[in-house]
Amino acid sequence: MNRELIKNTKRVVIKIGTNSIMKSPLEVDYRQLDRMAFVCTSLRQSGIEVVLVTSGAIGVGASLMKLDNYPQTIPDQQAISSIGQTTLMTLYSQFFNHYNQYVGQILFTKDVIEFPTSYKNMQNALNRLLEKNIIPIINENDAIAVDELNHETKFGDNDTLSAYVARTINADLLVILSDVDGLYDANPAEHPDAQLIAHVPEIDEKIRNMASGKGSEFATGGMATKLRAAEIMLENDRHMVIANAKDPRIVFEVLEGKNVGTLFGQ
């Protein structure tokens, strides 16, 4: 695909993971949240509609409670996510307000997507927020969702959730900001000579085999979940880019058609 076509993006979903908004398991990266607010607001001012999907409720909650270890039981995870989600949204609101941009919070569980009435309600809510120039900030409702192994009510990761959101609002592009530059032909942490793949037109077995491992202690995502998100986007003739979240302003480069990260799509 010619990356020049990305310049025509009118509606984009941006997903950022827990690793990318935490300096460490016990420290929130406030500068990163500020950058995200700046990037999303700047895009909105340029006429591009933006939805932000953010992880981090459990990470922020663990930080607030000064936990030494990731909570292991489902009730503990739900409690910590409930604490963290309120603080996470408060922080986002403060940073977005600095740029005079209103935001609205929406929390999902998987059953919302699977039932036609709730799906339509979600779709209507998102579209109306965008029409009013409000940026929706979305996360999974971990406080009431169940174990990620039970796929009846839980997505289990926000990579997949972001792809469903993009599909729901017919977004032109999904940008997943991660702690890696994109998809490599081998795990770069284990293979220093691993090569970044600039373009993936389709997800085949060879590509799937390149994904391995989960995220960090305070994250549930990994490259495998990002490939699943890419599959959802490709099934709907849309595109996805994985790029490094170190500086969220890389989203500007993606939308300028520059050769950064890994592009998925024809």
N, C-alpha and C positions, 0 to 999 in steps of 0.2 A: 504493500500500500504506500502511496505517496503521502508522506507526513504533512504535506501542504494542505491536504484536505481537513486536517484537524483544526486549521485556522477558522473553519466555518462552524465550529462548535458554538451552539447557542445555549445548551443546558448540560452541565457537568456535575457529576457526583465525585466528591473527593473523600477518600477514606484514609484516616491516620490511625496507626496502631498504638498500643500501650507503650511499647519500647520507645516510640518516637515522641511521647509527651512526658516521659519520666527521665530525669537525669540519672536516677538510680531507683531501686525498689522503694526507697524511703524519701525520695525528693522529687517533687513536681518541677518540670522544666517550664517556668513561667515565660521565659523568652520565646519558647516554642509555641505556646498558646497564643502569645501576642502576634507572632509571625503568621499563624494560621488565620487569625482574625483579620490581619492586614491583607493577606492574599485573597481570602474569600470576599472581603469588602471591595478590594480593588477590581476583582473580576466582575462583581455585581455592578460597580460603577461603569464598567466598560460595556455593559449590556448583556453579560453572560449570566444566566440563572445558575445558582450554586446551591447544592445540598452537601452538608458536611456530615459524614458518618464517622464517629469517633469512638474508639475503645478507651479504656482507662479507668472505669468506675472502680474495679477491684484494686487496681494499682494505687489510685488516689486514696481509696479507703484504707488500704494497708499502710500507706504513708501517714495518714492522719492518726491511725491507731498505733503507729510505730511498731508494726509487727516485724519480727525477725524472719518469719517464714510465711510462705504462701498458705492461706487457709485451705485445709484439705477436705473438710466435710461440706456437703451442699448447704446446710443451714448457715454455717460460718461464712461461706462464700456469698450467700444471698444477703446476709446481714452487712458484710463489709461493702458489697456493691451498693447497697442502699445508702450507706453513709457516704461512700465515695461519689455516687452519682449526683447528689445534691451539691456537693462542693465543686465537682467538675463543671457542672452547668453554671454555677455561680461565677466561677473563674472565666468561663467562656463569655458569659454575659457582660462581665466587667470589661474584658478586652475588646469585645465587639462594640460596646457602648463608647469606648474611647474613639472609635472611628465612626460614630453616629450611625451604626448599623443595628437594626433590631434582629433578634433571633428568636426562634421558637423551638422548644424541645418536644420530640416525639420518641417514645419508647415502644419497641415492638417485641412481640414473641412470634414464633413461626406460624402459629395458628391464625394470626391476622392475615397472613399472606394466603393461606390455604382455604379460607372461607370466603365465598364471593361477596357477601354483604360487608364484612369487615375490610376486605381488600378494597372494595370500591370506596368505602369511607376513608381509608388511608390515602388512597389515590386523590380523592377530592380535597382532603386536608392539605396534602403536600402541594397540589397545584394551586390551591387558593393562597397558601403562604407565599409561593413564588410570584403569583400575580400581584401580591401586595408588597413585593420587594423585601420580603422577610426571608432570612436564610434559615431553613430547618436544620437543626442539629439532632442527629439520630444516633441512638445506641440500642442495643438489645436490652430488654427489661430483665436483667439478671436476677433481680430481687424476687421475681415470681416464676421465672423460667426454671425448668428442671435440668437434671444432669444432661450434659452435651451428648451423652450416649443415647439418650431418649430423644429421637428426632421428631417426636410428635409436637413438642412445644418449643424447642430450643434450636436456634441455628447452630450454636456452638462456636461460631466465629463471626467477626464483623466483615471479613472479606466476602463471604457468601451473602451476608445481609446487604452489603453495599451493592452487590450485583442485582439482587432482587429489587432494591430501591430504584436503581437505575432503570431496570426493566419496567417497573411500575409507572414511572413518570416519563418513560420514553426518552431518557437522557441520551445525548449523542456520544458521550464519552464517560468512562469511569477511570479515575486516576487513583491508584493505590500507592500511598506513600509508605515506604517500608524502611527497615534498617539496612537494606542492601540496595545496590544500584539497579537491580533487575534480575532476570532469570539468567543463570549461568549454566554452562554445559556440565559443570560439576560443582560440588560444594566448595565455595571459595575459602571457607574457614579451614578446610582440610586439604585443598589443592590450590596452591599459590598460582599455578599456571592456568586456572580456570578462566574461560573466556565468556564475556558477556554476550548474550544473544540479543541483537537489536530488534529483530522482527520475527514474530511467530504467527504465520498465517492460519494455522490450525493446531488443535491440541491432539496429538497422536501418542502412541505408547512410548515412543522415544522421548518426547517432551515430558510425559508424566514421570518417567524414570529419572529425570533430572531433579525432581523435587524430592527432598528428604528432610525429615526432622520437623519438630514443632517450633514454637517460639521460645521466648525466655521464660523465666520462672513466673513472671507476672503477665504472661500473654498466652493465648490459646491458638493463635494463628501460626502459619508456616507457609512455605511455598506451595504445598499441596492445596491448601485452601484458596490460595491466590489463583492457581490454575483452574480450580472449580469455578471461581468467580469469572475467569476469562471464558470458560466454556459457556456460562450463562449469557455473557455479553455476545459471544460469537453466534450462539443459537438465535439471537435476536438481531443479527446483522449490525451490531454495534461494536465499538472498539474499547480497548482497555490498555492502560499504560501502567507498568510498575516502575516507580522511580524512587530515588533515595530521599528520605524525609529530613536529612540533616539540615537542609535549608529549604523550607516549603516554597520559597520563591521559584523553585525549579518547575512548579506548575505553570508559571508564566512561559518558561521555555518550551514545555510540552505543548501548550496552546499556540505557541508561535511556530510550531512545526519543526523544532530543532530535534536533532538526533540524540535524545537522552533517554535513558531507561530502556525498557523492553516494551515494544508495541505489539499488541495482540489484535489480529484482524486482517482481512484481505486487503 
